[in-house]
Amino acid sequence: MSTTPAPVRPLDAAHVDELTAAAAELLTRHGSATSPGLLAALPTAGARLGAGLRHALRPVDTDDGLFVLRGLRVDDDRLGPTPGHWSTVGGAGAVWDVVLLLVSTLMGTPIAWDGQQDGRFVHDILPSPGHENEQTGASSSVLLTPHTEDAFHPGRAHLLLLCCLRNHDRVATTAASVRRTALAEADLDRLKRPVAPILPDDAYSGAQRFAGRLAPVPTLFDSPEGLTLRFDPAYTPLDTADRPWRAAYGRLAEELARVSVAVRLEPGDVLVVDNDIVVHGRVPFRARYDGTDRWLKRASVRVEGRPTRPLAEHDEHGYGQAAVTAWAV
């Protein structure tokens, strides 16, 4: 794993105050972070933010494919205990949902999934009893394998945002940019061919029951912005592929591990990841379930018209899952 730290984009105190005040005003006016009225108000609220703050909240713009937005402050005592499951969060940390939605709105369009966390636009990522060994955000005791978020779906996010509310144990999120890897031309050529499908992960039980045809997808592809990837080894049936392709896929995994950085998020940090360039994961940790465990908020963002996906993705079925945009609810 690389010793190079993740890029940090600091927010100054005035920008922090402006952003949190706007979020608090929206929450007070609409009463809930899941209110359709609040979601509809996001573009106007984002446009009212000052030019300096809007520039600070621009999307990822380097080949690192990620940065940590730093400067927001979380009051650990006022936050309350880390819930044991996303469904029991209720309104806890709701102002951070709105902060994350505002940041997302300045970068693109927030999306939700009808089959995950009741269609919410901000997901709570926390360890849950009985899910310790899964390859989902609710796990803890296993390595969360580096992956593209929602890699199985053609409507997956272009940007992924992870806002840290609590991380007493300094559990590391891992991230690796495909544009930092070094692969032989033969491996690149093989991995640009659609050979193996990517299946829905365990967070999408409805998608896993989908009866449609499984279609292979390319792992790597070129775009006007550079090399991009679609990678989720935990949900890719590698045994369906030929041996040379599997070997190339393994070398890609090794290269991603070589260039990976460990990001130990602090409360208030927002990790912004370009989902077309960077795979992310998480190191194992021991969950205590005592109200002090790691707690993140997650948002997914699409950037319309971004030329980073093969045209063939338009014909994919997405395993029956539908992505919903915030302004459409």
C-alpha positions in Angstrom: 0.0 0.0 0.0 1.3 3.4 -0.9 2.5 5.7 1.9 1.4 8.8 -0.1 -1.4 10.5 1.9 -4.8 11.3 0.3 -5.1 14.9 -1.1 -6.8 17.2 1.4 -9.0 20.1 0.3 -9.5 22.3 3.4 -12.7 24.3 4.1 -12.1 27.6 6.0 -14.2 28.5 9.0 -16.4 31.0 7.0 -17.2 28.3 4.4 -18.0 25.8 7.2 -20.4 28.2 8.8 -22.1 29.0 5.5 -22.6 25.4 4.6 -23.8 24.2 8.0 -26.1 27.2 8.3 -27.7 26.5 4.9 -28.2 22.8 5.9 -29.7 23.7 9.3 -32.1 26.2 7.6 -33.3 23.6 5.1 -33.8 21.0 7.8 -35.7 23.4 10.0 -38.0 24.5 7.1 -38.8 21.0 5.9 -38.6 19.0 9.1 -36.8 15.9 7.7 -33.8 15.2 5.5 -35.9 12.8 3.5 -38.7 15.3 2.8 -39.6 15.6 -0.9 -39.7 19.4 -0.4 -36.2 19.5 0.9 -34.9 17.4 -2.0 -36.7 19.7 -4.5 -35.2 22.8 -2.8 -31.6 21.6 -3.0 -30.6 23.1 -6.4 -31.9 26.5 -5.4 -30.2 26.3 -2.0 -26.9 25.2 -3.6 -27.0 28.1 -6.1 -27.3 30.5 -3.2 -24.0 29.5 -1.7 -21.1 31.8 -2.2 -18.8 31.4 -5.2 -15.8 30.6 -2.9 -17.7 27.8 -1.2 -19.0 26.4 -4.5 -15.4 26.4 -5.9 -14.2 24.5 -2.8 -16.9 21.9 -3.3 -16.1 21.3 -7.0 -15.8 17.6 -8.1 -12.6 15.6 -8.2 -10.2 17.2 -10.7 -6.9 15.2 -10.5 -5.8 11.7 -11.5 -5.7 10.7 -7.8 -9.5 10.5 -8.3 -10.2 11.5 -4.7 -9.8 14.1 -2.0 -10.7 14.6 1.6 -12.8 17.7 2.3 -11.7 18.8 5.8 -12.9 21.4 8.2 -16.5 20.4 9.2 -17.0 19.8 12.9 -19.0 17.0 14.5 -20.0 17.2 18.1 -19.7 13.6 19.3 -21.8 14.1 22.5 -24.7 15.7 20.6 -24.6 13.1 17.9 -25.8 10.3 20.1 -24.8 6.7 20.0 -24.0 4.9 16.8 -27.2 2.9 15.9 -27.0 -0.9 15.5 -28.7 -0.8 12.0 -29.4 1.8 9.4 -33.2 1.2 9.8 -33.0 2.5 13.4 -31.1 5.7 12.7 -34.3 7.8 12.5 -33.4 11.5 12.6 -30.0 11.1 14.3 -27.4 13.1 12.5 -30.0 14.5 10.1 -28.2 17.8 9.6 -25.3 15.8 8.2 -27.6 14.2 5.7 -28.5 17.7 4.5 -24.8 18.9 4.5 -23.9 15.9 2.4 -26.9 16.5 0.0 -25.8 20.1 -0.5 -22.2 19.1 -1.3 -23.6 16.4 -3.6 -25.8 18.9 -5.4 -22.9 21.2 -6.1 -21.0 18.3 -7.7 -23.9 16.8 -9.7 -27.3 15.1 -9.0 -27.8 12.9 -5.9 -29.3 9.5 -6.7 -31.0 6.8 -4.6 -31.8 3.2 -5.2 -35.3 1.8 -4.9 -33.8 -1.5 -3.5 -31.4 -0.1 -0.9 -32.0 1.5 2.5 -35.7 2.3 1.6 -34.7 4.5 -1.3 -33.0 7.1 0.8 -30.6 9.5 -0.8 -28.1 9.4 2.1 -27.2 5.9 3.5 -25.9 5.2 7.0 -22.8 3.0 7.0 -22.3 1.3 10.3 -21.5 -2.2 11.6 -24.6 -4.3 12.2 -24.8 -7.6 14.2 -25.1 -10.6 12.0 -23.5 -8.9 9.0 -19.9 -9.0 10.2 -18.7 -11.2 7.3 -20.6 -9.7 4.4 -19.1 -7.7 1.5 -21.3 -4.7 2.4 -21.0 -1.5 4.4 -22.6 -3.2 7.4 -19.7 -5.6 7.8 -16.7 -5.2 10.1 -14.6 -8.3 10.8 -13.6 -8.9 7.1 -11.7 -6.9 4.6 -14.2 -5.0 2.5 -12.7 -5.8 -0.9 -11.8 -2.7 -3.0 -14.5 -2.2 -5.5 -16.4 0.2 -7.7 -19.6 1.3 -6.0 -22.7 -0.4 -7.4 -20.5 -1.9 -10.2 -23.3 -4.2 -11.3 -25.4 -1.3 -12.5 -25.1 1.0 -15.6 -26.7 3.9 -13.6 -24.1 3.7 -10.8 -22.7 6.9 -9.4 -19.9 8.9 -11.0 -19.0 10.3 -7.6 -19.2 8.7 -4.1 -19.2 10.8 -0.9 -18.4 9.4 2.5 -19.0 11.7 5.5 -17.4 10.6 8.7 -19.5 11.2 11.9 -17.5 8.9 14.2 -14.3 6.9 13.9 -12.8 6.5 17.3 -10.8 3.5 16.2 -9.3 5.3 13.1 -10.6 2.5 10.8 -9.1 3.1 7.4 -11.0 3.4 4.2 -8.8 2.2 1.3 -8.8 3.8 -2.1 -6.8 3.2 -5.3 -6.8 5.0 -8.7 -6.6 2.9 -11.8 -4.6 5.8 -13.4 -1.8 5.2 -10.9 -1.4 1.5 -12.0 1.1 0.1 -14.5 -0.2 -2.8 -16.6 1.2 -4.4 -19.7 -0.6 -3.6 -23.0 -1.7 -7.2 -23.3 -3.4 -7.1 -19.9 -5.1 -3.8 -20.8 -6.4 -5.2 -24.0 -7.8 -8.3 -22.3 -9.5 -6.4 -19.6 -11.2 -4.0 -22.1 -13.1 -7.0 -23.5 -16.5 -7.9 -22.0 -15.7 -11.3 -20.5 -17.4 -11.7 -17.1 -20.5 -10.2 -15.6 -20.7 -8.3 -12.3 -23.5 -9.5 -10.0 -25.5 -7.4 -7.5 -24.0 -7.3 -4.0 -25.8 -8.5 -0.9 -27.3 -5.0 -0.2 -29.6 -5.6 -3.2 -31.6 -8.8 -2.3 -34.2 -8.0 -4.9 -31.6 -7.6 -7.7 -30.1 -10.9 -6.7 -33.4 -12.6 -7.4 -33.5 -11.1 -10.9 -34.1 -13.8 -13.5 -32.7 -12.0 -16.6 -29.7 -12.9 -18.7 -26.3 -12.3 -17.2 -24.2 -10.1 -19.6 -20.4 -9.7 -19.4 -19.0 -6.2 -19.1 -15.5 -4.8 -19.6 -13.4 -4.2 -16.6 -11.4 -1.3 -18.1 -12.3 1.2 -20.8 -10.8 4.3 -22.3 -12.6 7.6 -22.1 -11.7 11.2 -23.2 -10.7 11.8 -19.6 -8.4 8.7 -19.5 -8.5 5.1 -18.3 -11.6 4.1 -16.3 -12.7 0.9 -14.6 -15.6 -1.1 -13.3 -14.3 -3.6 -10.7 -15.9 -5.7 -8.0 -14.0 -9.0 -7.6 -16.2 -10.2 -4.7 -19.2 -10.3 -7.1 -17.6 -11.2 -10.3 -17.8 -15.0 -11.2 -14.2 -15.3 -12.3 -14.5 -19.0 -13.0 -16.5 -18.2 -16.1 -13.5 -16.5 -17.7 -10.5 -18.0 -19.5 -7.2 -18.3 -17.7 -5.3 -15.5 -19.4 -8.1 -13.1 -18.6 -8.2 -14.2 -14.9 -4.4 -13.7 -14.8 -4.8 -10.2 -16.1 -7.6 -9.4 -13.7 -5.4 -10.7 -10.8 -2.5 -8.4 -11.9 -4.9 -5.5 -12.0 -5.9 -6.3 -8.4 -2.3 -6.5 -7.4 -1.6 -3.1 -9.0 -4.5 -1.5 -7.3 -3.3 -2.9 -4.0 0.2 -1.4 -4.7 -1.1 2.1 -5.3 -3.8 2.0 -2.6 -3.9 4.7 0.1 -5.3 4.3 3.6 -7.6 7.2 4.5 -8.3 7.4 8.2 -11.3 9.7 8.2 -11.8 12.1 11.1 -15.2 13.3 12.3 -16.4 15.9 9.8 -14.2 14.7 7.0 -15.9 14.0 3.6 -14.1 11.6 1.3 -15.0 12.3 -2.3 -14.2 9.5 -4.7 -14.4 9.4 -8.5 -16.2 6.1 -8.9 -15.0 5.8 -12.5 -11.3 5.9 -11.5 -11.0 4.8 -7.9 -11.9 1.6 -6.1 -12.6 1.8 -2.4 -12.7 -0.6 0.5 -12.2 -0.8 4.2 -9.9 -2.7 6.5 -11.3 -5.1 9.1 -12.1 -3.9 12.6 -13.8 -5.3 15.7 -17.3 -3.9 16.2 -18.3 -3.3 19.9 -22.0 -2.5 19.3 -21.8 -0.2 22.3 -22.8 3.1 20.6 -19.2 4.1 19.9 -18.6 2.3 16.6 -17.6 3.8 13.3 -20.4 5.7 11.6 -20.4 7.2 8.1 -23.0 8.8 5.9 -22.8 7.9 2.2 -24.2 9.8 -0.9 -24.0 8.8 -4.6 -23.9 11.5 -7.3 -24.3 11.3 -11.1 -22.8 13.9 -13.4 -25.0 14.1 -16.5 -23.3 14.0 -19.8 -20.0 12.8 -18.4 -18.3 10.7 -21.2 -16.7 8.0 -19.0 -19.0 5.0 -19.7 -19.1 2.7 -22.8 -22.2 3.3 -24.9 -23.1 -0.4 -24.6 -24.1 0.2 -20.9 -27.3 1.9 -22.2 -28.6 -1.6 -23.1 -28.0 -3.2 -19.7 -31.0 -4.3 -17.6 -29.4 -3.3 -14.2 -30.9 -6.4 -12.6 -34.2 -4.7 -12.3 -32.9 -1.9 -10.1 -33.9 1.7 -10.7 -31.9 4.7 -9.7 -34.0 7.8 -8.7 -32.7 11.4 -8.9 -33.4 13.8 -6.1 -35.3 16.3 -8.2 -37.7 13.7 -9.5 -39.2 12.7 -6.2 
